[in-house]
Amino acid sequence: MLIKDWMTKDPVTITDNTSMIKAIHIMKERRFRRIPVVTDGKLVGMVTDRDLKEASPSKATTLDVHELYYLLAELQVKEIMSRNPLS
């Protein structure tokens, strides 16, 4: 059995400028646990559900909901992704 027989031919990807909140939305909507990050057609990183959880604010934060959403919308994937994954 070869990798080409198992791989996804046209995977859903995001760019490194994608906001964290958009990445969360895509992953929840599609039920993904990880998503490749592509820039100029080249794989530059990978974001996992664990990366997103670790970058999320604590539930014990004193920030209000609007401040939390603002911060999550401003945080870009390039700041939390695992860089240069093996491919």
PDB file with one MODEL, atoms N, CA, C and O in Angstrom:
MODEL        1
ATOM      1  N   MET A   1       0.849  -1.182   0.000  1.00  0.00           N
ATOM      2  CA  MET A   1       0.000   0.000   0.000  1.00  0.00           C
ATOM      3  C   MET A   1       0.894   1.244   0.000  1.00  0.00           C
ATOM      4  O   MET A   1       1.855   1.322   0.765  1.00  0.00           O
ATOM      5  N   LEU A   2       0.580   2.189  -0.838  1.00  0.00           N
ATOM      6  CA  LEU A   2       1.357   3.417  -0.977  1.00  0.00           C
ATOM      7  C   LEU A   2       0.628   4.605  -0.350  1.00  0.00           C
ATOM      8  O   LEU A   2      -0.599   4.621  -0.258  1.00  0.00           O
ATOM      9  N   ILE A   3       1.402   5.587   0.076  1.00  0.00           N
ATOM     10  CA  ILE A   3       0.843   6.806   0.676  1.00  0.00           C
ATOM     11  C   ILE A   3      -0.152   7.464  -0.276  1.00  0.00           C
ATOM     12  O   ILE A   3      -1.202   7.939   0.156  1.00  0.00           O
ATOM     13  N   LYS A   4       0.166   7.493  -1.549  1.00  0.00           N
ATOM     14  CA  LYS A   4      -0.729   8.148  -2.517  1.00  0.00           C
ATOM     15  C   LYS A   4      -2.125   7.530  -2.543  1.00  0.00           C
ATOM     16  O   LYS A   4      -3.085   8.178  -2.960  1.00  0.00           O
ATOM     17  N   ASP A   5      -2.240   6.283  -2.100  1.00  0.00           N
ATOM     18  CA  ASP A   5      -3.539   5.628  -2.048  1.00  0.00           C
ATOM     19  C   ASP A   5      -4.363   6.064  -0.829  1.00  0.00           C
ATOM     20  O   ASP A   5      -5.582   5.900  -0.811  1.00  0.00           O
ATOM     21  N   TRP A   6      -3.701   6.613   0.172  1.00  0.00           N
ATOM     22  CA  TRP A   6      -4.366   7.019   1.417  1.00  0.00           C
ATOM     23  C   TRP A   6      -4.505   8.528   1.573  1.00  0.00           C
ATOM     24  O   TRP A   6      -5.399   9.001   2.275  1.00  0.00           O
ATOM     25  N   MET A   7      -3.630   9.283   0.923  1.00  0.00           N
ATOM     26  CA  MET A   7      -3.591  10.729   1.161  1.00  0.00           C
ATOM     27  C   MET A   7      -4.798  11.451   0.562  1.00  0.00           C
ATOM     28  O   MET A   7      -5.451  10.961  -0.359  1.00  0.00           O
ATOM     29  N   THR A   8      -5.065  12.613   1.110  1.00  0.00           N
ATOM     30  CA  THR A   8      -6.089  13.497   0.578  1.00  0.00           C
ATOM     31  C   THR A   8      -5.459  14.297  -0.545  1.00  0.00           C
ATOM     32  O   THR A   8      -4.451  14.972  -0.337  1.00  0.00           O
ATOM     33  N   LYS A   9      -6.035  14.229  -1.722  1.00  0.00           N
ATOM     34  CA  LYS A   9      -5.437  14.859  -2.912  1.00  0.00           C
ATOM     35  C   LYS A   9      -5.481  16.389  -2.853  1.00  0.00           C
ATOM     36  O   LYS A   9      -4.488  17.041  -3.178  1.00  0.00           O
ATOM     37  N   ASP A  10      -6.597  16.963  -2.451  1.00  0.00           N
ATOM     38  CA  ASP A  10      -6.753  18.420  -2.357  1.00  0.00           C
ATOM     39  C   ASP A  10      -7.201  18.788  -0.947  1.00  0.00           C
ATOM     40  O   ASP A  10      -8.384  19.047  -0.725  1.00  0.00           O
ATOM     41  N   PRO A  11      -6.268  18.816   0.014  1.00  0.00           N
ATOM     42  CA  PRO A  11      -6.658  19.076   1.399  1.00  0.00           C
ATOM     43  C   PRO A  11      -7.089  20.525   1.622  1.00  0.00           C
ATOM     44  O   PRO A  11      -6.682  21.427   0.891  1.00  0.00           O
ATOM     45  N   VAL A  12      -7.905  20.725   2.626  1.00  0.00           N
ATOM     46  CA  VAL A  12      -8.269  22.071   3.065  1.00  0.00           C
ATOM     47  C   VAL A  12      -7.045  22.633   3.775  1.00  0.00           C
ATOM     48  O   VAL A  12      -6.474  21.974   4.644  1.00  0.00           O
ATOM     49  N   THR A  13      -6.643  23.837   3.413  1.00  0.00           N
ATOM     50  CA  THR A  13      -5.475  24.471   4.022  1.00  0.00           C
ATOM     51  C   THR A  13      -5.832  25.894   4.449  1.00  0.00           C
ATOM     52  O   THR A  13      -6.868  26.438   4.066  1.00  0.00           O
ATOM     53  N   ILE A  14      -4.947  26.477   5.251  1.00  0.00           N
ATOM     54  CA  ILE A  14      -5.062  27.883   5.635  1.00  0.00           C
ATOM     55  C   ILE A  14      -3.704  28.536   5.405  1.00  0.00           C
ATOM     56  O   ILE A  14      -2.699  27.848   5.227  1.00  0.00           O
ATOM     57  N   THR A  15      -3.679  29.859   5.409  1.00  0.00           N
ATOM     58  CA  THR A  15      -2.409  30.577   5.282  1.00  0.00           C
ATOM     59  C   THR A  15      -1.914  30.964   6.661  1.00  0.00           C
ATOM     60  O   THR A  15      -2.653  30.877   7.642  1.00  0.00           O
ATOM     61  N   ASP A  16      -0.666  31.388   6.735  1.00  0.00           N
ATOM     62  CA  ASP A  16      -0.111  31.773   8.035  1.00  0.00           C
ATOM     63  C   ASP A  16      -0.696  33.078   8.565  1.00  0.00           C
ATOM     64  O   ASP A  16      -0.497  33.415   9.733  1.00  0.00           O
ATOM     65  N   ASN A  17      -1.415  33.816   7.719  1.00  0.00           N
ATOM     66  CA  ASN A  17      -2.070  35.053   8.151  1.00  0.00           C
ATOM     67  C   ASN A  17      -3.508  34.838   8.609  1.00  0.00           C
ATOM     68  O   ASN A  17      -4.185  35.794   8.985  1.00  0.00           O
ATOM     69  N   THR A  18      -3.979  33.604   8.582  1.00  0.00           N
ATOM     70  CA  THR A  18      -5.337  33.286   9.032  1.00  0.00           C
ATOM     71  C   THR A  18      -5.436  33.551  10.535  1.00  0.00           C
ATOM     72  O   THR A  18      -4.516  33.239  11.290  1.00  0.00           O
ATOM     73  N   SER A  19      -6.543  34.121  10.952  1.00  0.00           N
ATOM     74  CA  SER A  19      -6.731  34.386  12.382  1.00  0.00           C
ATOM     75  C   SER A  19      -6.992  33.077  13.135  1.00  0.00           C
ATOM     76  O   SER A  19      -7.489  32.103  12.570  1.00  0.00           O
ATOM     77  N   MET A  20      -6.650  33.085  14.395  1.00  0.00           N
ATOM     78  CA  MET A  20      -6.862  31.908  15.226  1.00  0.00           C
ATOM     79  C   MET A  20      -8.345  31.560  15.285  1.00  0.00           C
ATOM     80  O   MET A  20      -8.706  30.384  15.245  1.00  0.00           O
ATOM     81  N   ILE A  21      -9.202  32.567  15.378  1.00  0.00           N
ATOM     82  CA  ILE A  21     -10.642  32.311  15.481  1.00  0.00           C
ATOM     83  C   ILE A  21     -11.185  31.671  14.207  1.00  0.00           C
ATOM     84  O   ILE A  21     -12.077  30.825  14.268  1.00  0.00           O
ATOM     85  N   LYS A  22     -10.647  32.074  13.043  1.00  0.00           N
ATOM     86  CA  LYS A  22     -11.081  31.457  11.779  1.00  0.00           C
ATOM     87  C   LYS A  22     -10.589  30.010  11.698  1.00  0.00           C
ATOM     88  O   LYS A  22     -11.313  29.133  11.228  1.00  0.00           O
ATOM     89  N   ALA A  23      -9.365  29.761  12.154  1.00  0.00           N
ATOM     90  CA  ALA A  23      -8.828  28.395  12.167  1.00  0.00           C
ATOM     91  C   ALA A  23      -9.683  27.499  13.062  1.00  0.00           C
ATOM     92  O   ALA A  23      -9.990  26.363  12.700  1.00  0.00           O
ATOM     93  N   ILE A  24     -10.063  28.012  14.225  1.00  0.00           N
ATOM     94  CA  ILE A  24     -10.929  27.260  15.142  1.00  0.00           C
ATOM     95  C   ILE A  24     -12.252  26.932  14.450  1.00  0.00           C
ATOM     96  O   ILE A  24     -12.737  25.803  14.524  1.00  0.00           O
ATOM     97  N   HIS A  25     -12.827  27.925  13.778  1.00  0.00           N
ATOM     98  CA  HIS A  25     -14.108  27.736  13.097  1.00  0.00           C
ATOM     99  C   HIS A  25     -14.000  26.664  12.007  1.00  0.00           C
ATOM    100  O   HIS A  25     -14.851  25.779  11.924  1.00  0.00           O
ATOM    101  N   ILE A  26     -12.969  26.739  11.182  1.00  0.00           N
ATOM    102  CA  ILE A  26     -12.788  25.752  10.096  1.00  0.00           C
ATOM    103  C   ILE A  26     -12.630  24.356  10.683  1.00  0.00           C
ATOM    104  O   ILE A  26     -13.243  23.403  10.201  1.00  0.00           O
ATOM    105  N   MET A  27     -11.820  24.237  11.710  1.00  0.00           N
ATOM    106  CA  MET A  27     -11.559  22.919  12.290  1.00  0.00           C
ATOM    107  C   MET A  27     -12.802  22.330  12.948  1.00  0.00           C
ATOM    108  O   MET A  27     -13.045  21.128  12.845  1.00  0.00           O
ATOM    109  N   LYS A  28     -13.582  23.158  13.618  1.00  0.00           N
ATOM    110  CA  LYS A  28     -14.821  22.657  14.239  1.00  0.00           C
ATOM    111  C   LYS A  28     -15.850  22.284  13.175  1.00  0.00           C
ATOM    112  O   LYS A  28     -16.498  21.241  13.260  1.00  0.00           O
ATOM    113  N   GLU A  29     -15.989  23.144  12.183  1.00  0.00           N
ATOM    114  CA  GLU A  29     -16.975  22.913  11.124  1.00  0.00           C
ATOM    115  C   GLU A  29     -16.680  21.629  10.347  1.00  0.00           C
ATOM    116  O   GLU A  29     -17.596  20.874  10.022  1.00  0.00           O
ATOM    117  N   ARG A  30     -15.420  21.385  10.055  1.00  0.00           N
ATOM    118  CA  ARG A  30     -15.022  20.224   9.266  1.00  0.00           C
ATOM    119  C   ARG A  30     -14.633  19.011  10.112  1.00  0.00           C
ATOM    120  O   ARG A  30     -14.327  17.942   9.585  1.00  0.00           O
ATOM    121  N   ARG A  31     -14.651  19.198  11.436  1.00  0.00           N
ATOM    122  CA  ARG A  31     -14.261  18.142  12.382  1.00  0.00           C
ATOM    123  C   ARG A  31     -12.831  17.663  12.152  1.00  0.00           C
ATOM    124  O   ARG A  31     -12.545  16.465  12.165  1.00  0.00           O
ATOM    125  N   PHE A  32     -11.927  18.648  11.939  1.00  0.00           N
ATOM    126  CA  PHE A  32     -10.507  18.365  11.786  1.00  0.00           C
ATOM    127  C   PHE A  32      -9.816  18.495  13.134  1.00  0.00           C
ATOM    128  O   PHE A  32     -10.257  19.263  13.989  1.00  0.00           O
ATOM    129  N   ARG A  33      -8.748  17.759  13.325  1.00  0.00           N
ATOM    130  CA  ARG A  33      -7.926  17.896  14.524  1.00  0.00           C
ATOM    131  C   ARG A  33      -6.621  18.604  14.203  1.00  0.00           C
ATOM    132  O   ARG A  33      -5.885  19.017  15.100  1.00  0.00           O
ATOM    133  N   ARG A  34      -6.344  18.739  12.910  1.00  0.00           N
ATOM    134  CA  ARG A  34      -5.151  19.444  12.463  1.00  0.00           C
ATOM    135  C   ARG A  34      -5.415  19.989  11.063  1.00  0.00           C
ATOM    136  O   ARG A  34      -6.250  19.472  10.321  1.00  0.00           O
ATOM    137  N   ILE A  35      -4.676  21.053  10.722  1.00  0.00           N
ATOM    138  CA  ILE A  35      -4.862  21.645   9.401  1.00  0.00           C
ATOM    139  C   ILE A  35      -3.510  22.179   8.903  1.00  0.00           C
ATOM    140  O   ILE A  35      -2.792  22.846   9.649  1.00  0.00           O
ATOM    141  N   PRO A  36      -3.168  21.885   7.647  1.00  0.00           N
ATOM    142  CA  PRO A  36      -1.894  22.368   7.099  1.00  0.00           C
ATOM    143  C   PRO A  36      -1.928  23.875   6.841  1.00  0.00           C
ATOM    144  O   PRO A  36      -2.953  24.442   6.465  1.00  0.00           O
ATOM    145  N   VAL A  37      -0.766  24.501   7.058  1.00  0.00           N
ATOM    146  CA  VAL A  37      -0.601  25.932   6.801  1.00  0.00           C
ATOM    147  C   VAL A  37       0.289  26.062   5.566  1.00  0.00           C
ATOM    148  O   VAL A  37       1.414  25.562   5.544  1.00  0.00           O
ATOM    149  N   VAL A  38      -0.228  26.739   4.541  1.00  0.00           N
ATOM    150  CA  VAL A  38       0.463  26.840   3.258  1.00  0.00           C
ATOM    151  C   VAL A  38       0.665  28.307   2.897  1.00  0.00           C
ATOM    152  O   VAL A  38      -0.250  29.121   3.030  1.00  0.00           O
ATOM    153  N   THR A  39       1.880  28.639   2.436  1.00  0.00           N
ATOM    154  CA  THR A  39       2.186  29.976   1.942  1.00  0.00           C
ATOM    155  C   THR A  39       2.836  29.834   0.577  1.00  0.00           C
ATOM    156  O   THR A  39       3.821  29.111   0.426  1.00  0.00           O
ATOM    157  N   ASP A  40       2.295  30.515  -0.406  1.00  0.00           N
ATOM    158  CA  ASP A  40       2.797  30.452  -1.788  1.00  0.00           C
ATOM    159  C   ASP A  40       2.918  29.008  -2.275  1.00  0.00           C
ATOM    160  O   ASP A  40       3.888  28.660  -2.947  1.00  0.00           O
ATOM    161  N   GLY A  41       1.941  28.171  -1.940  1.00  0.00           N
ATOM    162  CA  GLY A  41       1.920  26.792  -2.394  1.00  0.00           C
ATOM    163  C   GLY A  41       2.873  25.857  -1.670  1.00  0.00           C
ATOM    164  O   GLY A  41       3.000  24.691  -2.044  1.00  0.00           O
ATOM    165  N   LYS A  42       3.546  26.354  -0.633  1.00  0.00           N
ATOM    166  CA  LYS A  42       4.517  25.547   0.101  1.00  0.00           C
ATOM    167  C   LYS A  42       4.019  25.316   1.532  1.00  0.00           C
ATOM    168  O   LYS A  42       3.534  26.236   2.191  1.00  0.00           O
ATOM    169  N   LEU A  43       4.148  24.076   1.993  1.00  0.00           N
ATOM    170  CA  LEU A  43       3.778  23.748   3.363  1.00  0.00           C
ATOM    171  C   LEU A  43       4.777  24.388   4.319  1.00  0.00           C
ATOM    172  O   LEU A  43       5.968  24.077   4.278  1.00  0.00           O
ATOM    173  N   VAL A  44       4.293  25.286   5.185  1.00  0.00           N
ATOM    174  CA  VAL A  44       5.175  25.994   6.115  1.00  0.00           C
ATOM    175  C   VAL A  44       4.902  25.642   7.568  1.00  0.00           C
ATOM    176  O   VAL A  44       5.701  25.962   8.448  1.00  0.00           O
ATOM    177  N   GLY A  45       3.769  24.982   7.823  1.00  0.00           N
ATOM    178  CA  GLY A  45       3.441  24.645   9.200  1.00  0.00           C
ATOM    179  C   GLY A  45       2.200  23.794   9.303  1.00  0.00           C
ATOM    180  O   GLY A  45       1.567  23.438   8.310  1.00  0.00           O
ATOM    181  N   MET A  46       1.875  23.480  10.547  1.00  0.00           N
ATOM    182  CA  MET A  46       0.698  22.674  10.848  1.00  0.00           C
ATOM    183  C   MET A  46       0.112  23.225  12.140  1.00  0.00           C
ATOM    184  O   MET A  46       0.844  23.525  13.084  1.00  0.00           O
ATOM    185  N   VAL A  47      -1.204  23.357  12.179  1.00  0.00           N
ATOM    186  CA  VAL A  47      -1.893  23.792  13.393  1.00  0.00           C
ATOM    187  C   VAL A  47      -2.766  22.639  13.861  1.00  0.00           C
ATOM    188  O   VAL A  47      -3.514  22.054  13.077  1.00  0.00           O
ATOM    189  N   THR A  48      -2.664  22.321  15.137  1.00  0.00           N
ATOM    190  CA  THR A  48      -3.467  21.245  15.703  1.00  0.00           C
ATOM    191  C   THR A  48      -4.456  21.815  16.707  1.00  0.00           C
ATOM    192  O   THR A  48      -4.341  22.963  17.133  1.00  0.00           O
ATOM    193  N   ASP A  49      -5.430  20.990  17.076  1.00  0.00           N
ATOM    194  CA  ASP A  49      -6.381  21.432  18.091  1.00  0.00           C
ATOM    195  C   ASP A  49      -5.654  21.724  19.405  1.00  0.00           C
ATOM    196  O   ASP A  49      -6.073  22.596  20.166  1.00  0.00           O
ATOM    197  N   ARG A  50      -4.586  21.010  19.667  1.00  0.00           N
ATOM    198  CA  ARG A  50      -3.802  21.250  20.884  1.00  0.00           C
ATOM    199  C   ARG A  50      -3.113  22.622  20.840  1.00  0.00           C
ATOM    200  O   ARG A  50      -3.077  23.329  21.847  1.00  0.00           O
ATOM    201  N   ASP A  51      -2.565  22.999  19.674  1.00  0.00           N
ATOM    202  CA  ASP A  51      -1.957  24.328  19.520  1.00  0.00           C
ATOM    203  C   ASP A  51      -2.974  25.419  19.835  1.00  0.00           C
ATOM    204  O   ASP A  51      -2.662  26.401  20.508  1.00  0.00           O
ATOM    205  N   LEU A  52      -4.198  25.232  19.338  1.00  0.00           N
ATOM    206  CA  LEU A  52      -5.247  26.225  19.556  1.00  0.00           C
ATOM    207  C   LEU A  52      -5.656  26.295  21.022  1.00  0.00           C
ATOM    208  O   LEU A  52      -5.888  27.382  21.550  1.00  0.00           O
ATOM    209  N   LYS A  53      -5.744  25.146  21.679  1.00  0.00           N
ATOM    210  CA  LYS A  53      -6.107  25.129  23.098  1.00  0.00           C
ATOM    211  C   LYS A  53      -5.032  25.792  23.948  1.00  0.00           C
ATOM    212  O   LYS A  53      -5.341  26.540  24.876  1.00  0.00           O
ATOM    213  N   GLU A  54      -3.773  25.518  23.633  1.00  0.00           N
ATOM    214  CA  GLU A  54      -2.676  26.109  24.401  1.00  0.00           C
ATOM    215  C   GLU A  54      -2.590  27.619  24.223  1.00  0.00           C
ATOM    216  O   GLU A  54      -2.176  28.328  25.140  1.00  0.00           O
ATOM    217  N   ALA A  55      -2.977  28.117  23.051  1.00  0.00           N
ATOM    218  CA  ALA A  55      -2.927  29.554  22.783  1.00  0.00           C
ATOM    219  C   ALA A  55      -4.167  30.290  23.282  1.00  0.00           C
ATOM    220  O   ALA A  55      -4.175  31.519  23.353  1.00  0.00           O
ATOM    221  N   SER A  56      -5.208  29.546  23.627  1.00  0.00           N
ATOM    222  CA  SER A  56      -6.446  30.162  24.103  1.00  0.00           C
ATOM    223  C   SER A  56      -6.281  30.679  25.530  1.00  0.00           C
ATOM    224  O   SER A  56      -5.541  30.094  26.321  1.00  0.00           O
ATOM    225  N   PRO A  57      -6.965  31.767  25.859  1.00  0.00           N
ATOM    226  CA  PRO A  57      -6.889  32.299  27.221  1.00  0.00           C
ATOM    227  C   PRO A  57      -7.527  31.335  28.225  1.00  0.00           C
ATOM    228  O   PRO A  57      -8.413  30.551  27.884  1.00  0.00           O
ATOM    229  N   SER A  58      -7.062  31.412  29.441  1.00  0.00           N
ATOM    230  CA  SER A  58      -7.608  30.591  30.519  1.00  0.00           C
ATOM    231  C   SER A  58      -9.065  30.960  30.773  1.00  0.00           C
ATOM    232  O   SER A  58      -9.462  32.109  30.579  1.00  0.00           O
ATOM    233  N   LYS A  59      -9.854  29.993  31.202  1.00  0.00           N
ATOM    234  CA  LYS A  59     -11.260  30.269  31.532  1.00  0.00           C
ATOM    235  C   LYS A  59     -11.371  31.135  32.785  1.00  0.00           C
ATOM    236  O   LYS A  59     -12.429  31.695  33.070  1.00  0.00           O
ATOM    237  N   ALA A  60     -10.270  31.240  33.530  1.00  0.00           N
ATOM    238  CA  ALA A  60     -10.263  32.040  34.748  1.00  0.00           C
ATOM    239  C   ALA A  60      -9.817  33.482  34.484  1.00  0.00           C
ATOM    240  O   ALA A  60      -9.527  34.221  35.424  1.00  0.00           O
ATOM    241  N   THR A  61      -9.761  33.880  33.221  1.00  0.00           N
ATOM    242  CA  THR A  61      -9.305  35.226  32.873  1.00  0.00           C
ATOM    243  C   THR A  61     -10.284  36.297  33.356  1.00  0.00           C
ATOM    244  O   THR A  61     -11.473  36.040  33.541  1.00  0.00           O
ATOM    245  N   THR A  62      -9.758  37.484  33.552  1.00  0.00           N
ATOM    246  CA  THR A  62     -10.601  38.605  33.976  1.00  0.00           C
ATOM    247  C   THR A  62     -11.082  39.430  32.771  1.00  0.00           C
ATOM    248  O   THR A  62     -11.798  40.416  32.939  1.00  0.00           O
ATOM    249  N   LEU A  63     -10.686  39.022  31.562  1.00  0.00           N
ATOM    250  CA  LEU A  63     -11.133  39.740  30.368  1.00  0.00           C
ATOM    251  C   LEU A  63     -12.608  39.445  30.096  1.00  0.00           C
ATOM    252  O   LEU A  63     -13.097  38.352  30.383  1.00  0.00           O
ATOM    253  N   ASP A  64     -13.307  40.433  29.539  1.00  0.00           N
ATOM    254  CA  ASP A  64     -14.698  40.162  29.180  1.00  0.00           C
ATOM    255  C   ASP A  64     -14.753  39.502  27.800  1.00  0.00           C
ATOM    256  O   ASP A  64     -13.735  39.398  27.116  1.00  0.00           O
ATOM    257  N   VAL A  65     -15.919  39.067  27.407  1.00  0.00           N
ATOM    258  CA  VAL A  65     -16.096  38.297  26.170  1.00  0.00           C
ATOM    259  C   VAL A  65     -15.624  39.070  24.946  1.00  0.00           C
ATOM    260  O   VAL A  65     -14.999  38.493  24.056  1.00  0.00           O
ATOM    261  N   HIS A  66     -15.909  40.346  24.891  1.00  0.00           N
ATOM    262  CA  HIS A  66     -15.528  41.149  23.725  1.00  0.00           C
ATOM    263  C   HIS A  66     -14.014  41.266  23.616  1.00  0.00           C
ATOM    264  O   HIS A  66     -13.460  41.196  22.520  1.00  0.00           O
ATOM    265  N   GLU A  67     -13.340  41.447  24.760  1.00  0.00           N
ATOM    266  CA  GLU A  67     -11.885  41.517  24.748  1.00  0.00           C
ATOM    267  C   GLU A  67     -11.277  40.179  24.303  1.00  0.00           C
ATOM    268  O   GLU A  67     -10.292  40.161  23.566  1.00  0.00           O
ATOM    269  N   LEU A  68     -11.857  39.074  24.747  1.00  0.00           N
ATOM    270  CA  LEU A  68     -11.370  37.753  24.360  1.00  0.00           C
ATOM    271  C   LEU A  68     -11.500  37.541  22.857  1.00  0.00           C
ATOM    272  O   LEU A  68     -10.553  37.096  22.208  1.00  0.00           O
ATOM    273  N   TYR A  69     -12.668  37.858  22.300  1.00  0.00           N
ATOM    274  CA  TYR A  69     -12.871  37.691  20.863  1.00  0.00           C
ATOM    275  C   TYR A  69     -11.932  38.589  20.057  1.00  0.00           C
ATOM    276  O   TYR A  69     -11.435  38.187  19.005  1.00  0.00           O
ATOM    277  N   TYR A  70     -11.694  39.786  20.544  1.00  0.00           N
ATOM    278  CA  TYR A  70     -10.767  40.691  19.853  1.00  0.00           C
ATOM    279  C   TYR A  70      -9.366  40.080  19.828  1.00  0.00           C
ATOM    280  O   TYR A  70      -8.717  40.062  18.783  1.00  0.00           O
ATOM    281  N   LEU A  71      -8.903  39.585  20.964  1.00  0.00           N
ATOM    282  CA  LEU A  71      -7.571  38.990  21.031  1.00  0.00           C
ATOM    283  C   LEU A  71      -7.459  37.761  20.132  1.00  0.00           C
ATOM    284  O   LEU A  71      -6.456  37.593  19.438  1.00  0.00           O
ATOM    285  N   LEU A  72      -8.471  36.909  20.139  1.00  0.00           N
ATOM    286  CA  LEU A  72      -8.451  35.710  19.307  1.00  0.00           C
ATOM    287  C   LEU A  72      -8.496  36.054  17.816  1.00  0.00           C
ATOM    288  O   LEU A  72      -7.898  35.360  16.995  1.00  0.00           O
ATOM    289  N   ALA A  73      -9.207  37.128  17.476  1.00  0.00           N
ATOM    290  CA  ALA A  73      -9.299  37.545  16.082  1.00  0.00           C
ATOM    291  C   ALA A  73      -7.977  38.142  15.597  1.00  0.00           C
ATOM    292  O   ALA A  73      -7.657  38.048  14.412  1.00  0.00           O
ATOM    293  N   GLU A  74      -7.215  38.748  16.490  1.00  0.00           N
ATOM    294  CA  GLU A  74      -5.951  39.377  16.128  1.00  0.00           C
ATOM    295  C   GLU A  74      -4.783  38.386  16.080  1.00  0.00           C
ATOM    296  O   GLU A  74      -3.817  38.607  15.350  1.00  0.00           O
ATOM    297  N   LEU A  75      -4.864  37.315  16.841  1.00  0.00           N
ATOM    298  CA  LEU A  75      -3.795  36.320  16.882  1.00  0.00           C
ATOM    299  C   LEU A  75      -3.789  35.525  15.582  1.00  0.00           C
ATOM    300  O   LEU A  75      -4.802  34.935  15.205  1.00  0.00           O
ATOM    301  N   GLN A  76      -2.661  35.510  14.905  1.00  0.00           N
ATOM    302  CA  GLN A  76      -2.572  34.804  13.624  1.00  0.00           C
ATOM    303  C   GLN A  76      -1.951  33.425  13.804  1.00  0.00           C
ATOM    304  O   GLN A  76      -1.199  33.176  14.746  1.00  0.00           O
ATOM    305  N   VAL A  77      -2.286  32.547  12.884  1.00  0.00           N
ATOM    306  CA  VAL A  77      -1.828  31.164  12.918  1.00  0.00           C
ATOM    307  C   VAL A  77      -0.299  31.075  12.962  1.00  0.00           C
ATOM    308  O   VAL A  77       0.249  30.186  13.613  1.00  0.00           O
ATOM    309  N   LYS A  78       0.395  31.994  12.273  1.00  0.00           N
ATOM    310  CA  LYS A  78       1.856  31.930  12.228  1.00  0.00           C
ATOM    311  C   LYS A  78       2.490  32.061  13.615  1.00  0.00           C
ATOM    312  O   LYS A  78       3.642  31.672  13.808  1.00  0.00           O
ATOM    313  N   GLU A  79       1.753  32.598  14.567  1.00  0.00           N
ATOM    314  CA  GLU A  79       2.279  32.769  15.915  1.00  0.00           C
ATOM    315  C   GLU A  79       2.142  31.510  16.768  1.00  0.00           C
ATOM    316  O   GLU A  79       2.781  31.406  17.815  1.00  0.00           O
ATOM    317  N   ILE A  80       1.323  30.554  16.338  1.00  0.00           N
ATOM    318  CA  ILE A  80       1.086  29.364  17.163  1.00  0.00           C
ATOM    319  C   ILE A  80       1.348  28.040  16.450  1.00  0.00           C
ATOM    320  O   ILE A  80       1.350  26.986  17.086  1.00  0.00           O
ATOM    321  N   MET A  81       1.571  28.085  15.130  1.00  0.00           N
ATOM    322  CA  MET A  81       1.707  26.831  14.370  1.00  0.00           C
ATOM    323  C   MET A  81       3.040  26.143  14.654  1.00  0.00           C
ATOM    324  O   MET A  81       4.003  26.772  15.092  1.00  0.00           O
ATOM    325  N   SER A  82       3.070  24.858  14.399  1.00  0.00           N
ATOM    326  CA  SER A  82       4.319  24.100  14.406  1.00  0.00           C
ATOM    327  C   SER A  82       4.941  24.324  13.044  1.00  0.00           C
ATOM    328  O   SER A  82       4.313  24.078  12.014  1.00  0.00           O
ATOM    329  N   ARG A  83       6.178  24.791  13.044  1.00  0.00           N
ATOM    330  CA  ARG A  83       6.831  25.161  11.783  1.00  0.00           C
ATOM    331  C   ARG A  83       7.591  24.001  11.154  1.00  0.00           C
ATOM    332  O   ARG A  83       8.038  23.076  11.832  1.00  0.00           O
ATOM    333  N   ASN A  84       7.720  24.084   9.839  1.00  0.00           N
ATOM    334  CA  ASN A  84       8.492  23.123   9.041  1.00  0.00           C
ATOM    335  C   ASN A  84       8.202  21.663   9.367  1.00  0.00           C
ATOM    336  O   ASN A  84       9.110  20.923   9.745  1.00  0.00           O
ATOM    337  N   PRO A  85       6.951  21.244   9.226  1.00  0.00           N
ATOM    338  CA  PRO A  85       6.644  19.843   9.498  1.00  0.00           C
ATOM    339  C   PRO A  85       7.297  18.920   8.460  1.00  0.00           C
ATOM    340  O   PRO A  85       7.535  19.320   7.321  1.00  0.00           O
ATOM    341  N   LEU A  86       7.575  17.711   8.863  1.00  0.00           N
ATOM    342  CA  LEU A  86       8.119  16.746   7.913  1.00  0.00           C
ATOM    343  C   LEU A  86       7.054  16.413   6.889  1.00  0.00           C
ATOM    344  O   LEU A  86       5.892  16.206   7.238  1.00  0.00           O
ATOM    345  N   SER A  87       7.442  16.361   5.649  1.00  0.00           N
ATOM    346  CA  SER A  87       6.486  16.036   4.587  1.00  0.00           C
ATOM    347  C   SER A  87       7.155  15.170   3.540  1.00  0.00           C
ATOM    348  O   SER A  87       6.519  14.786   2.558  1.00  0.00           O
TER     349      SER A  87
ENDMDL
END
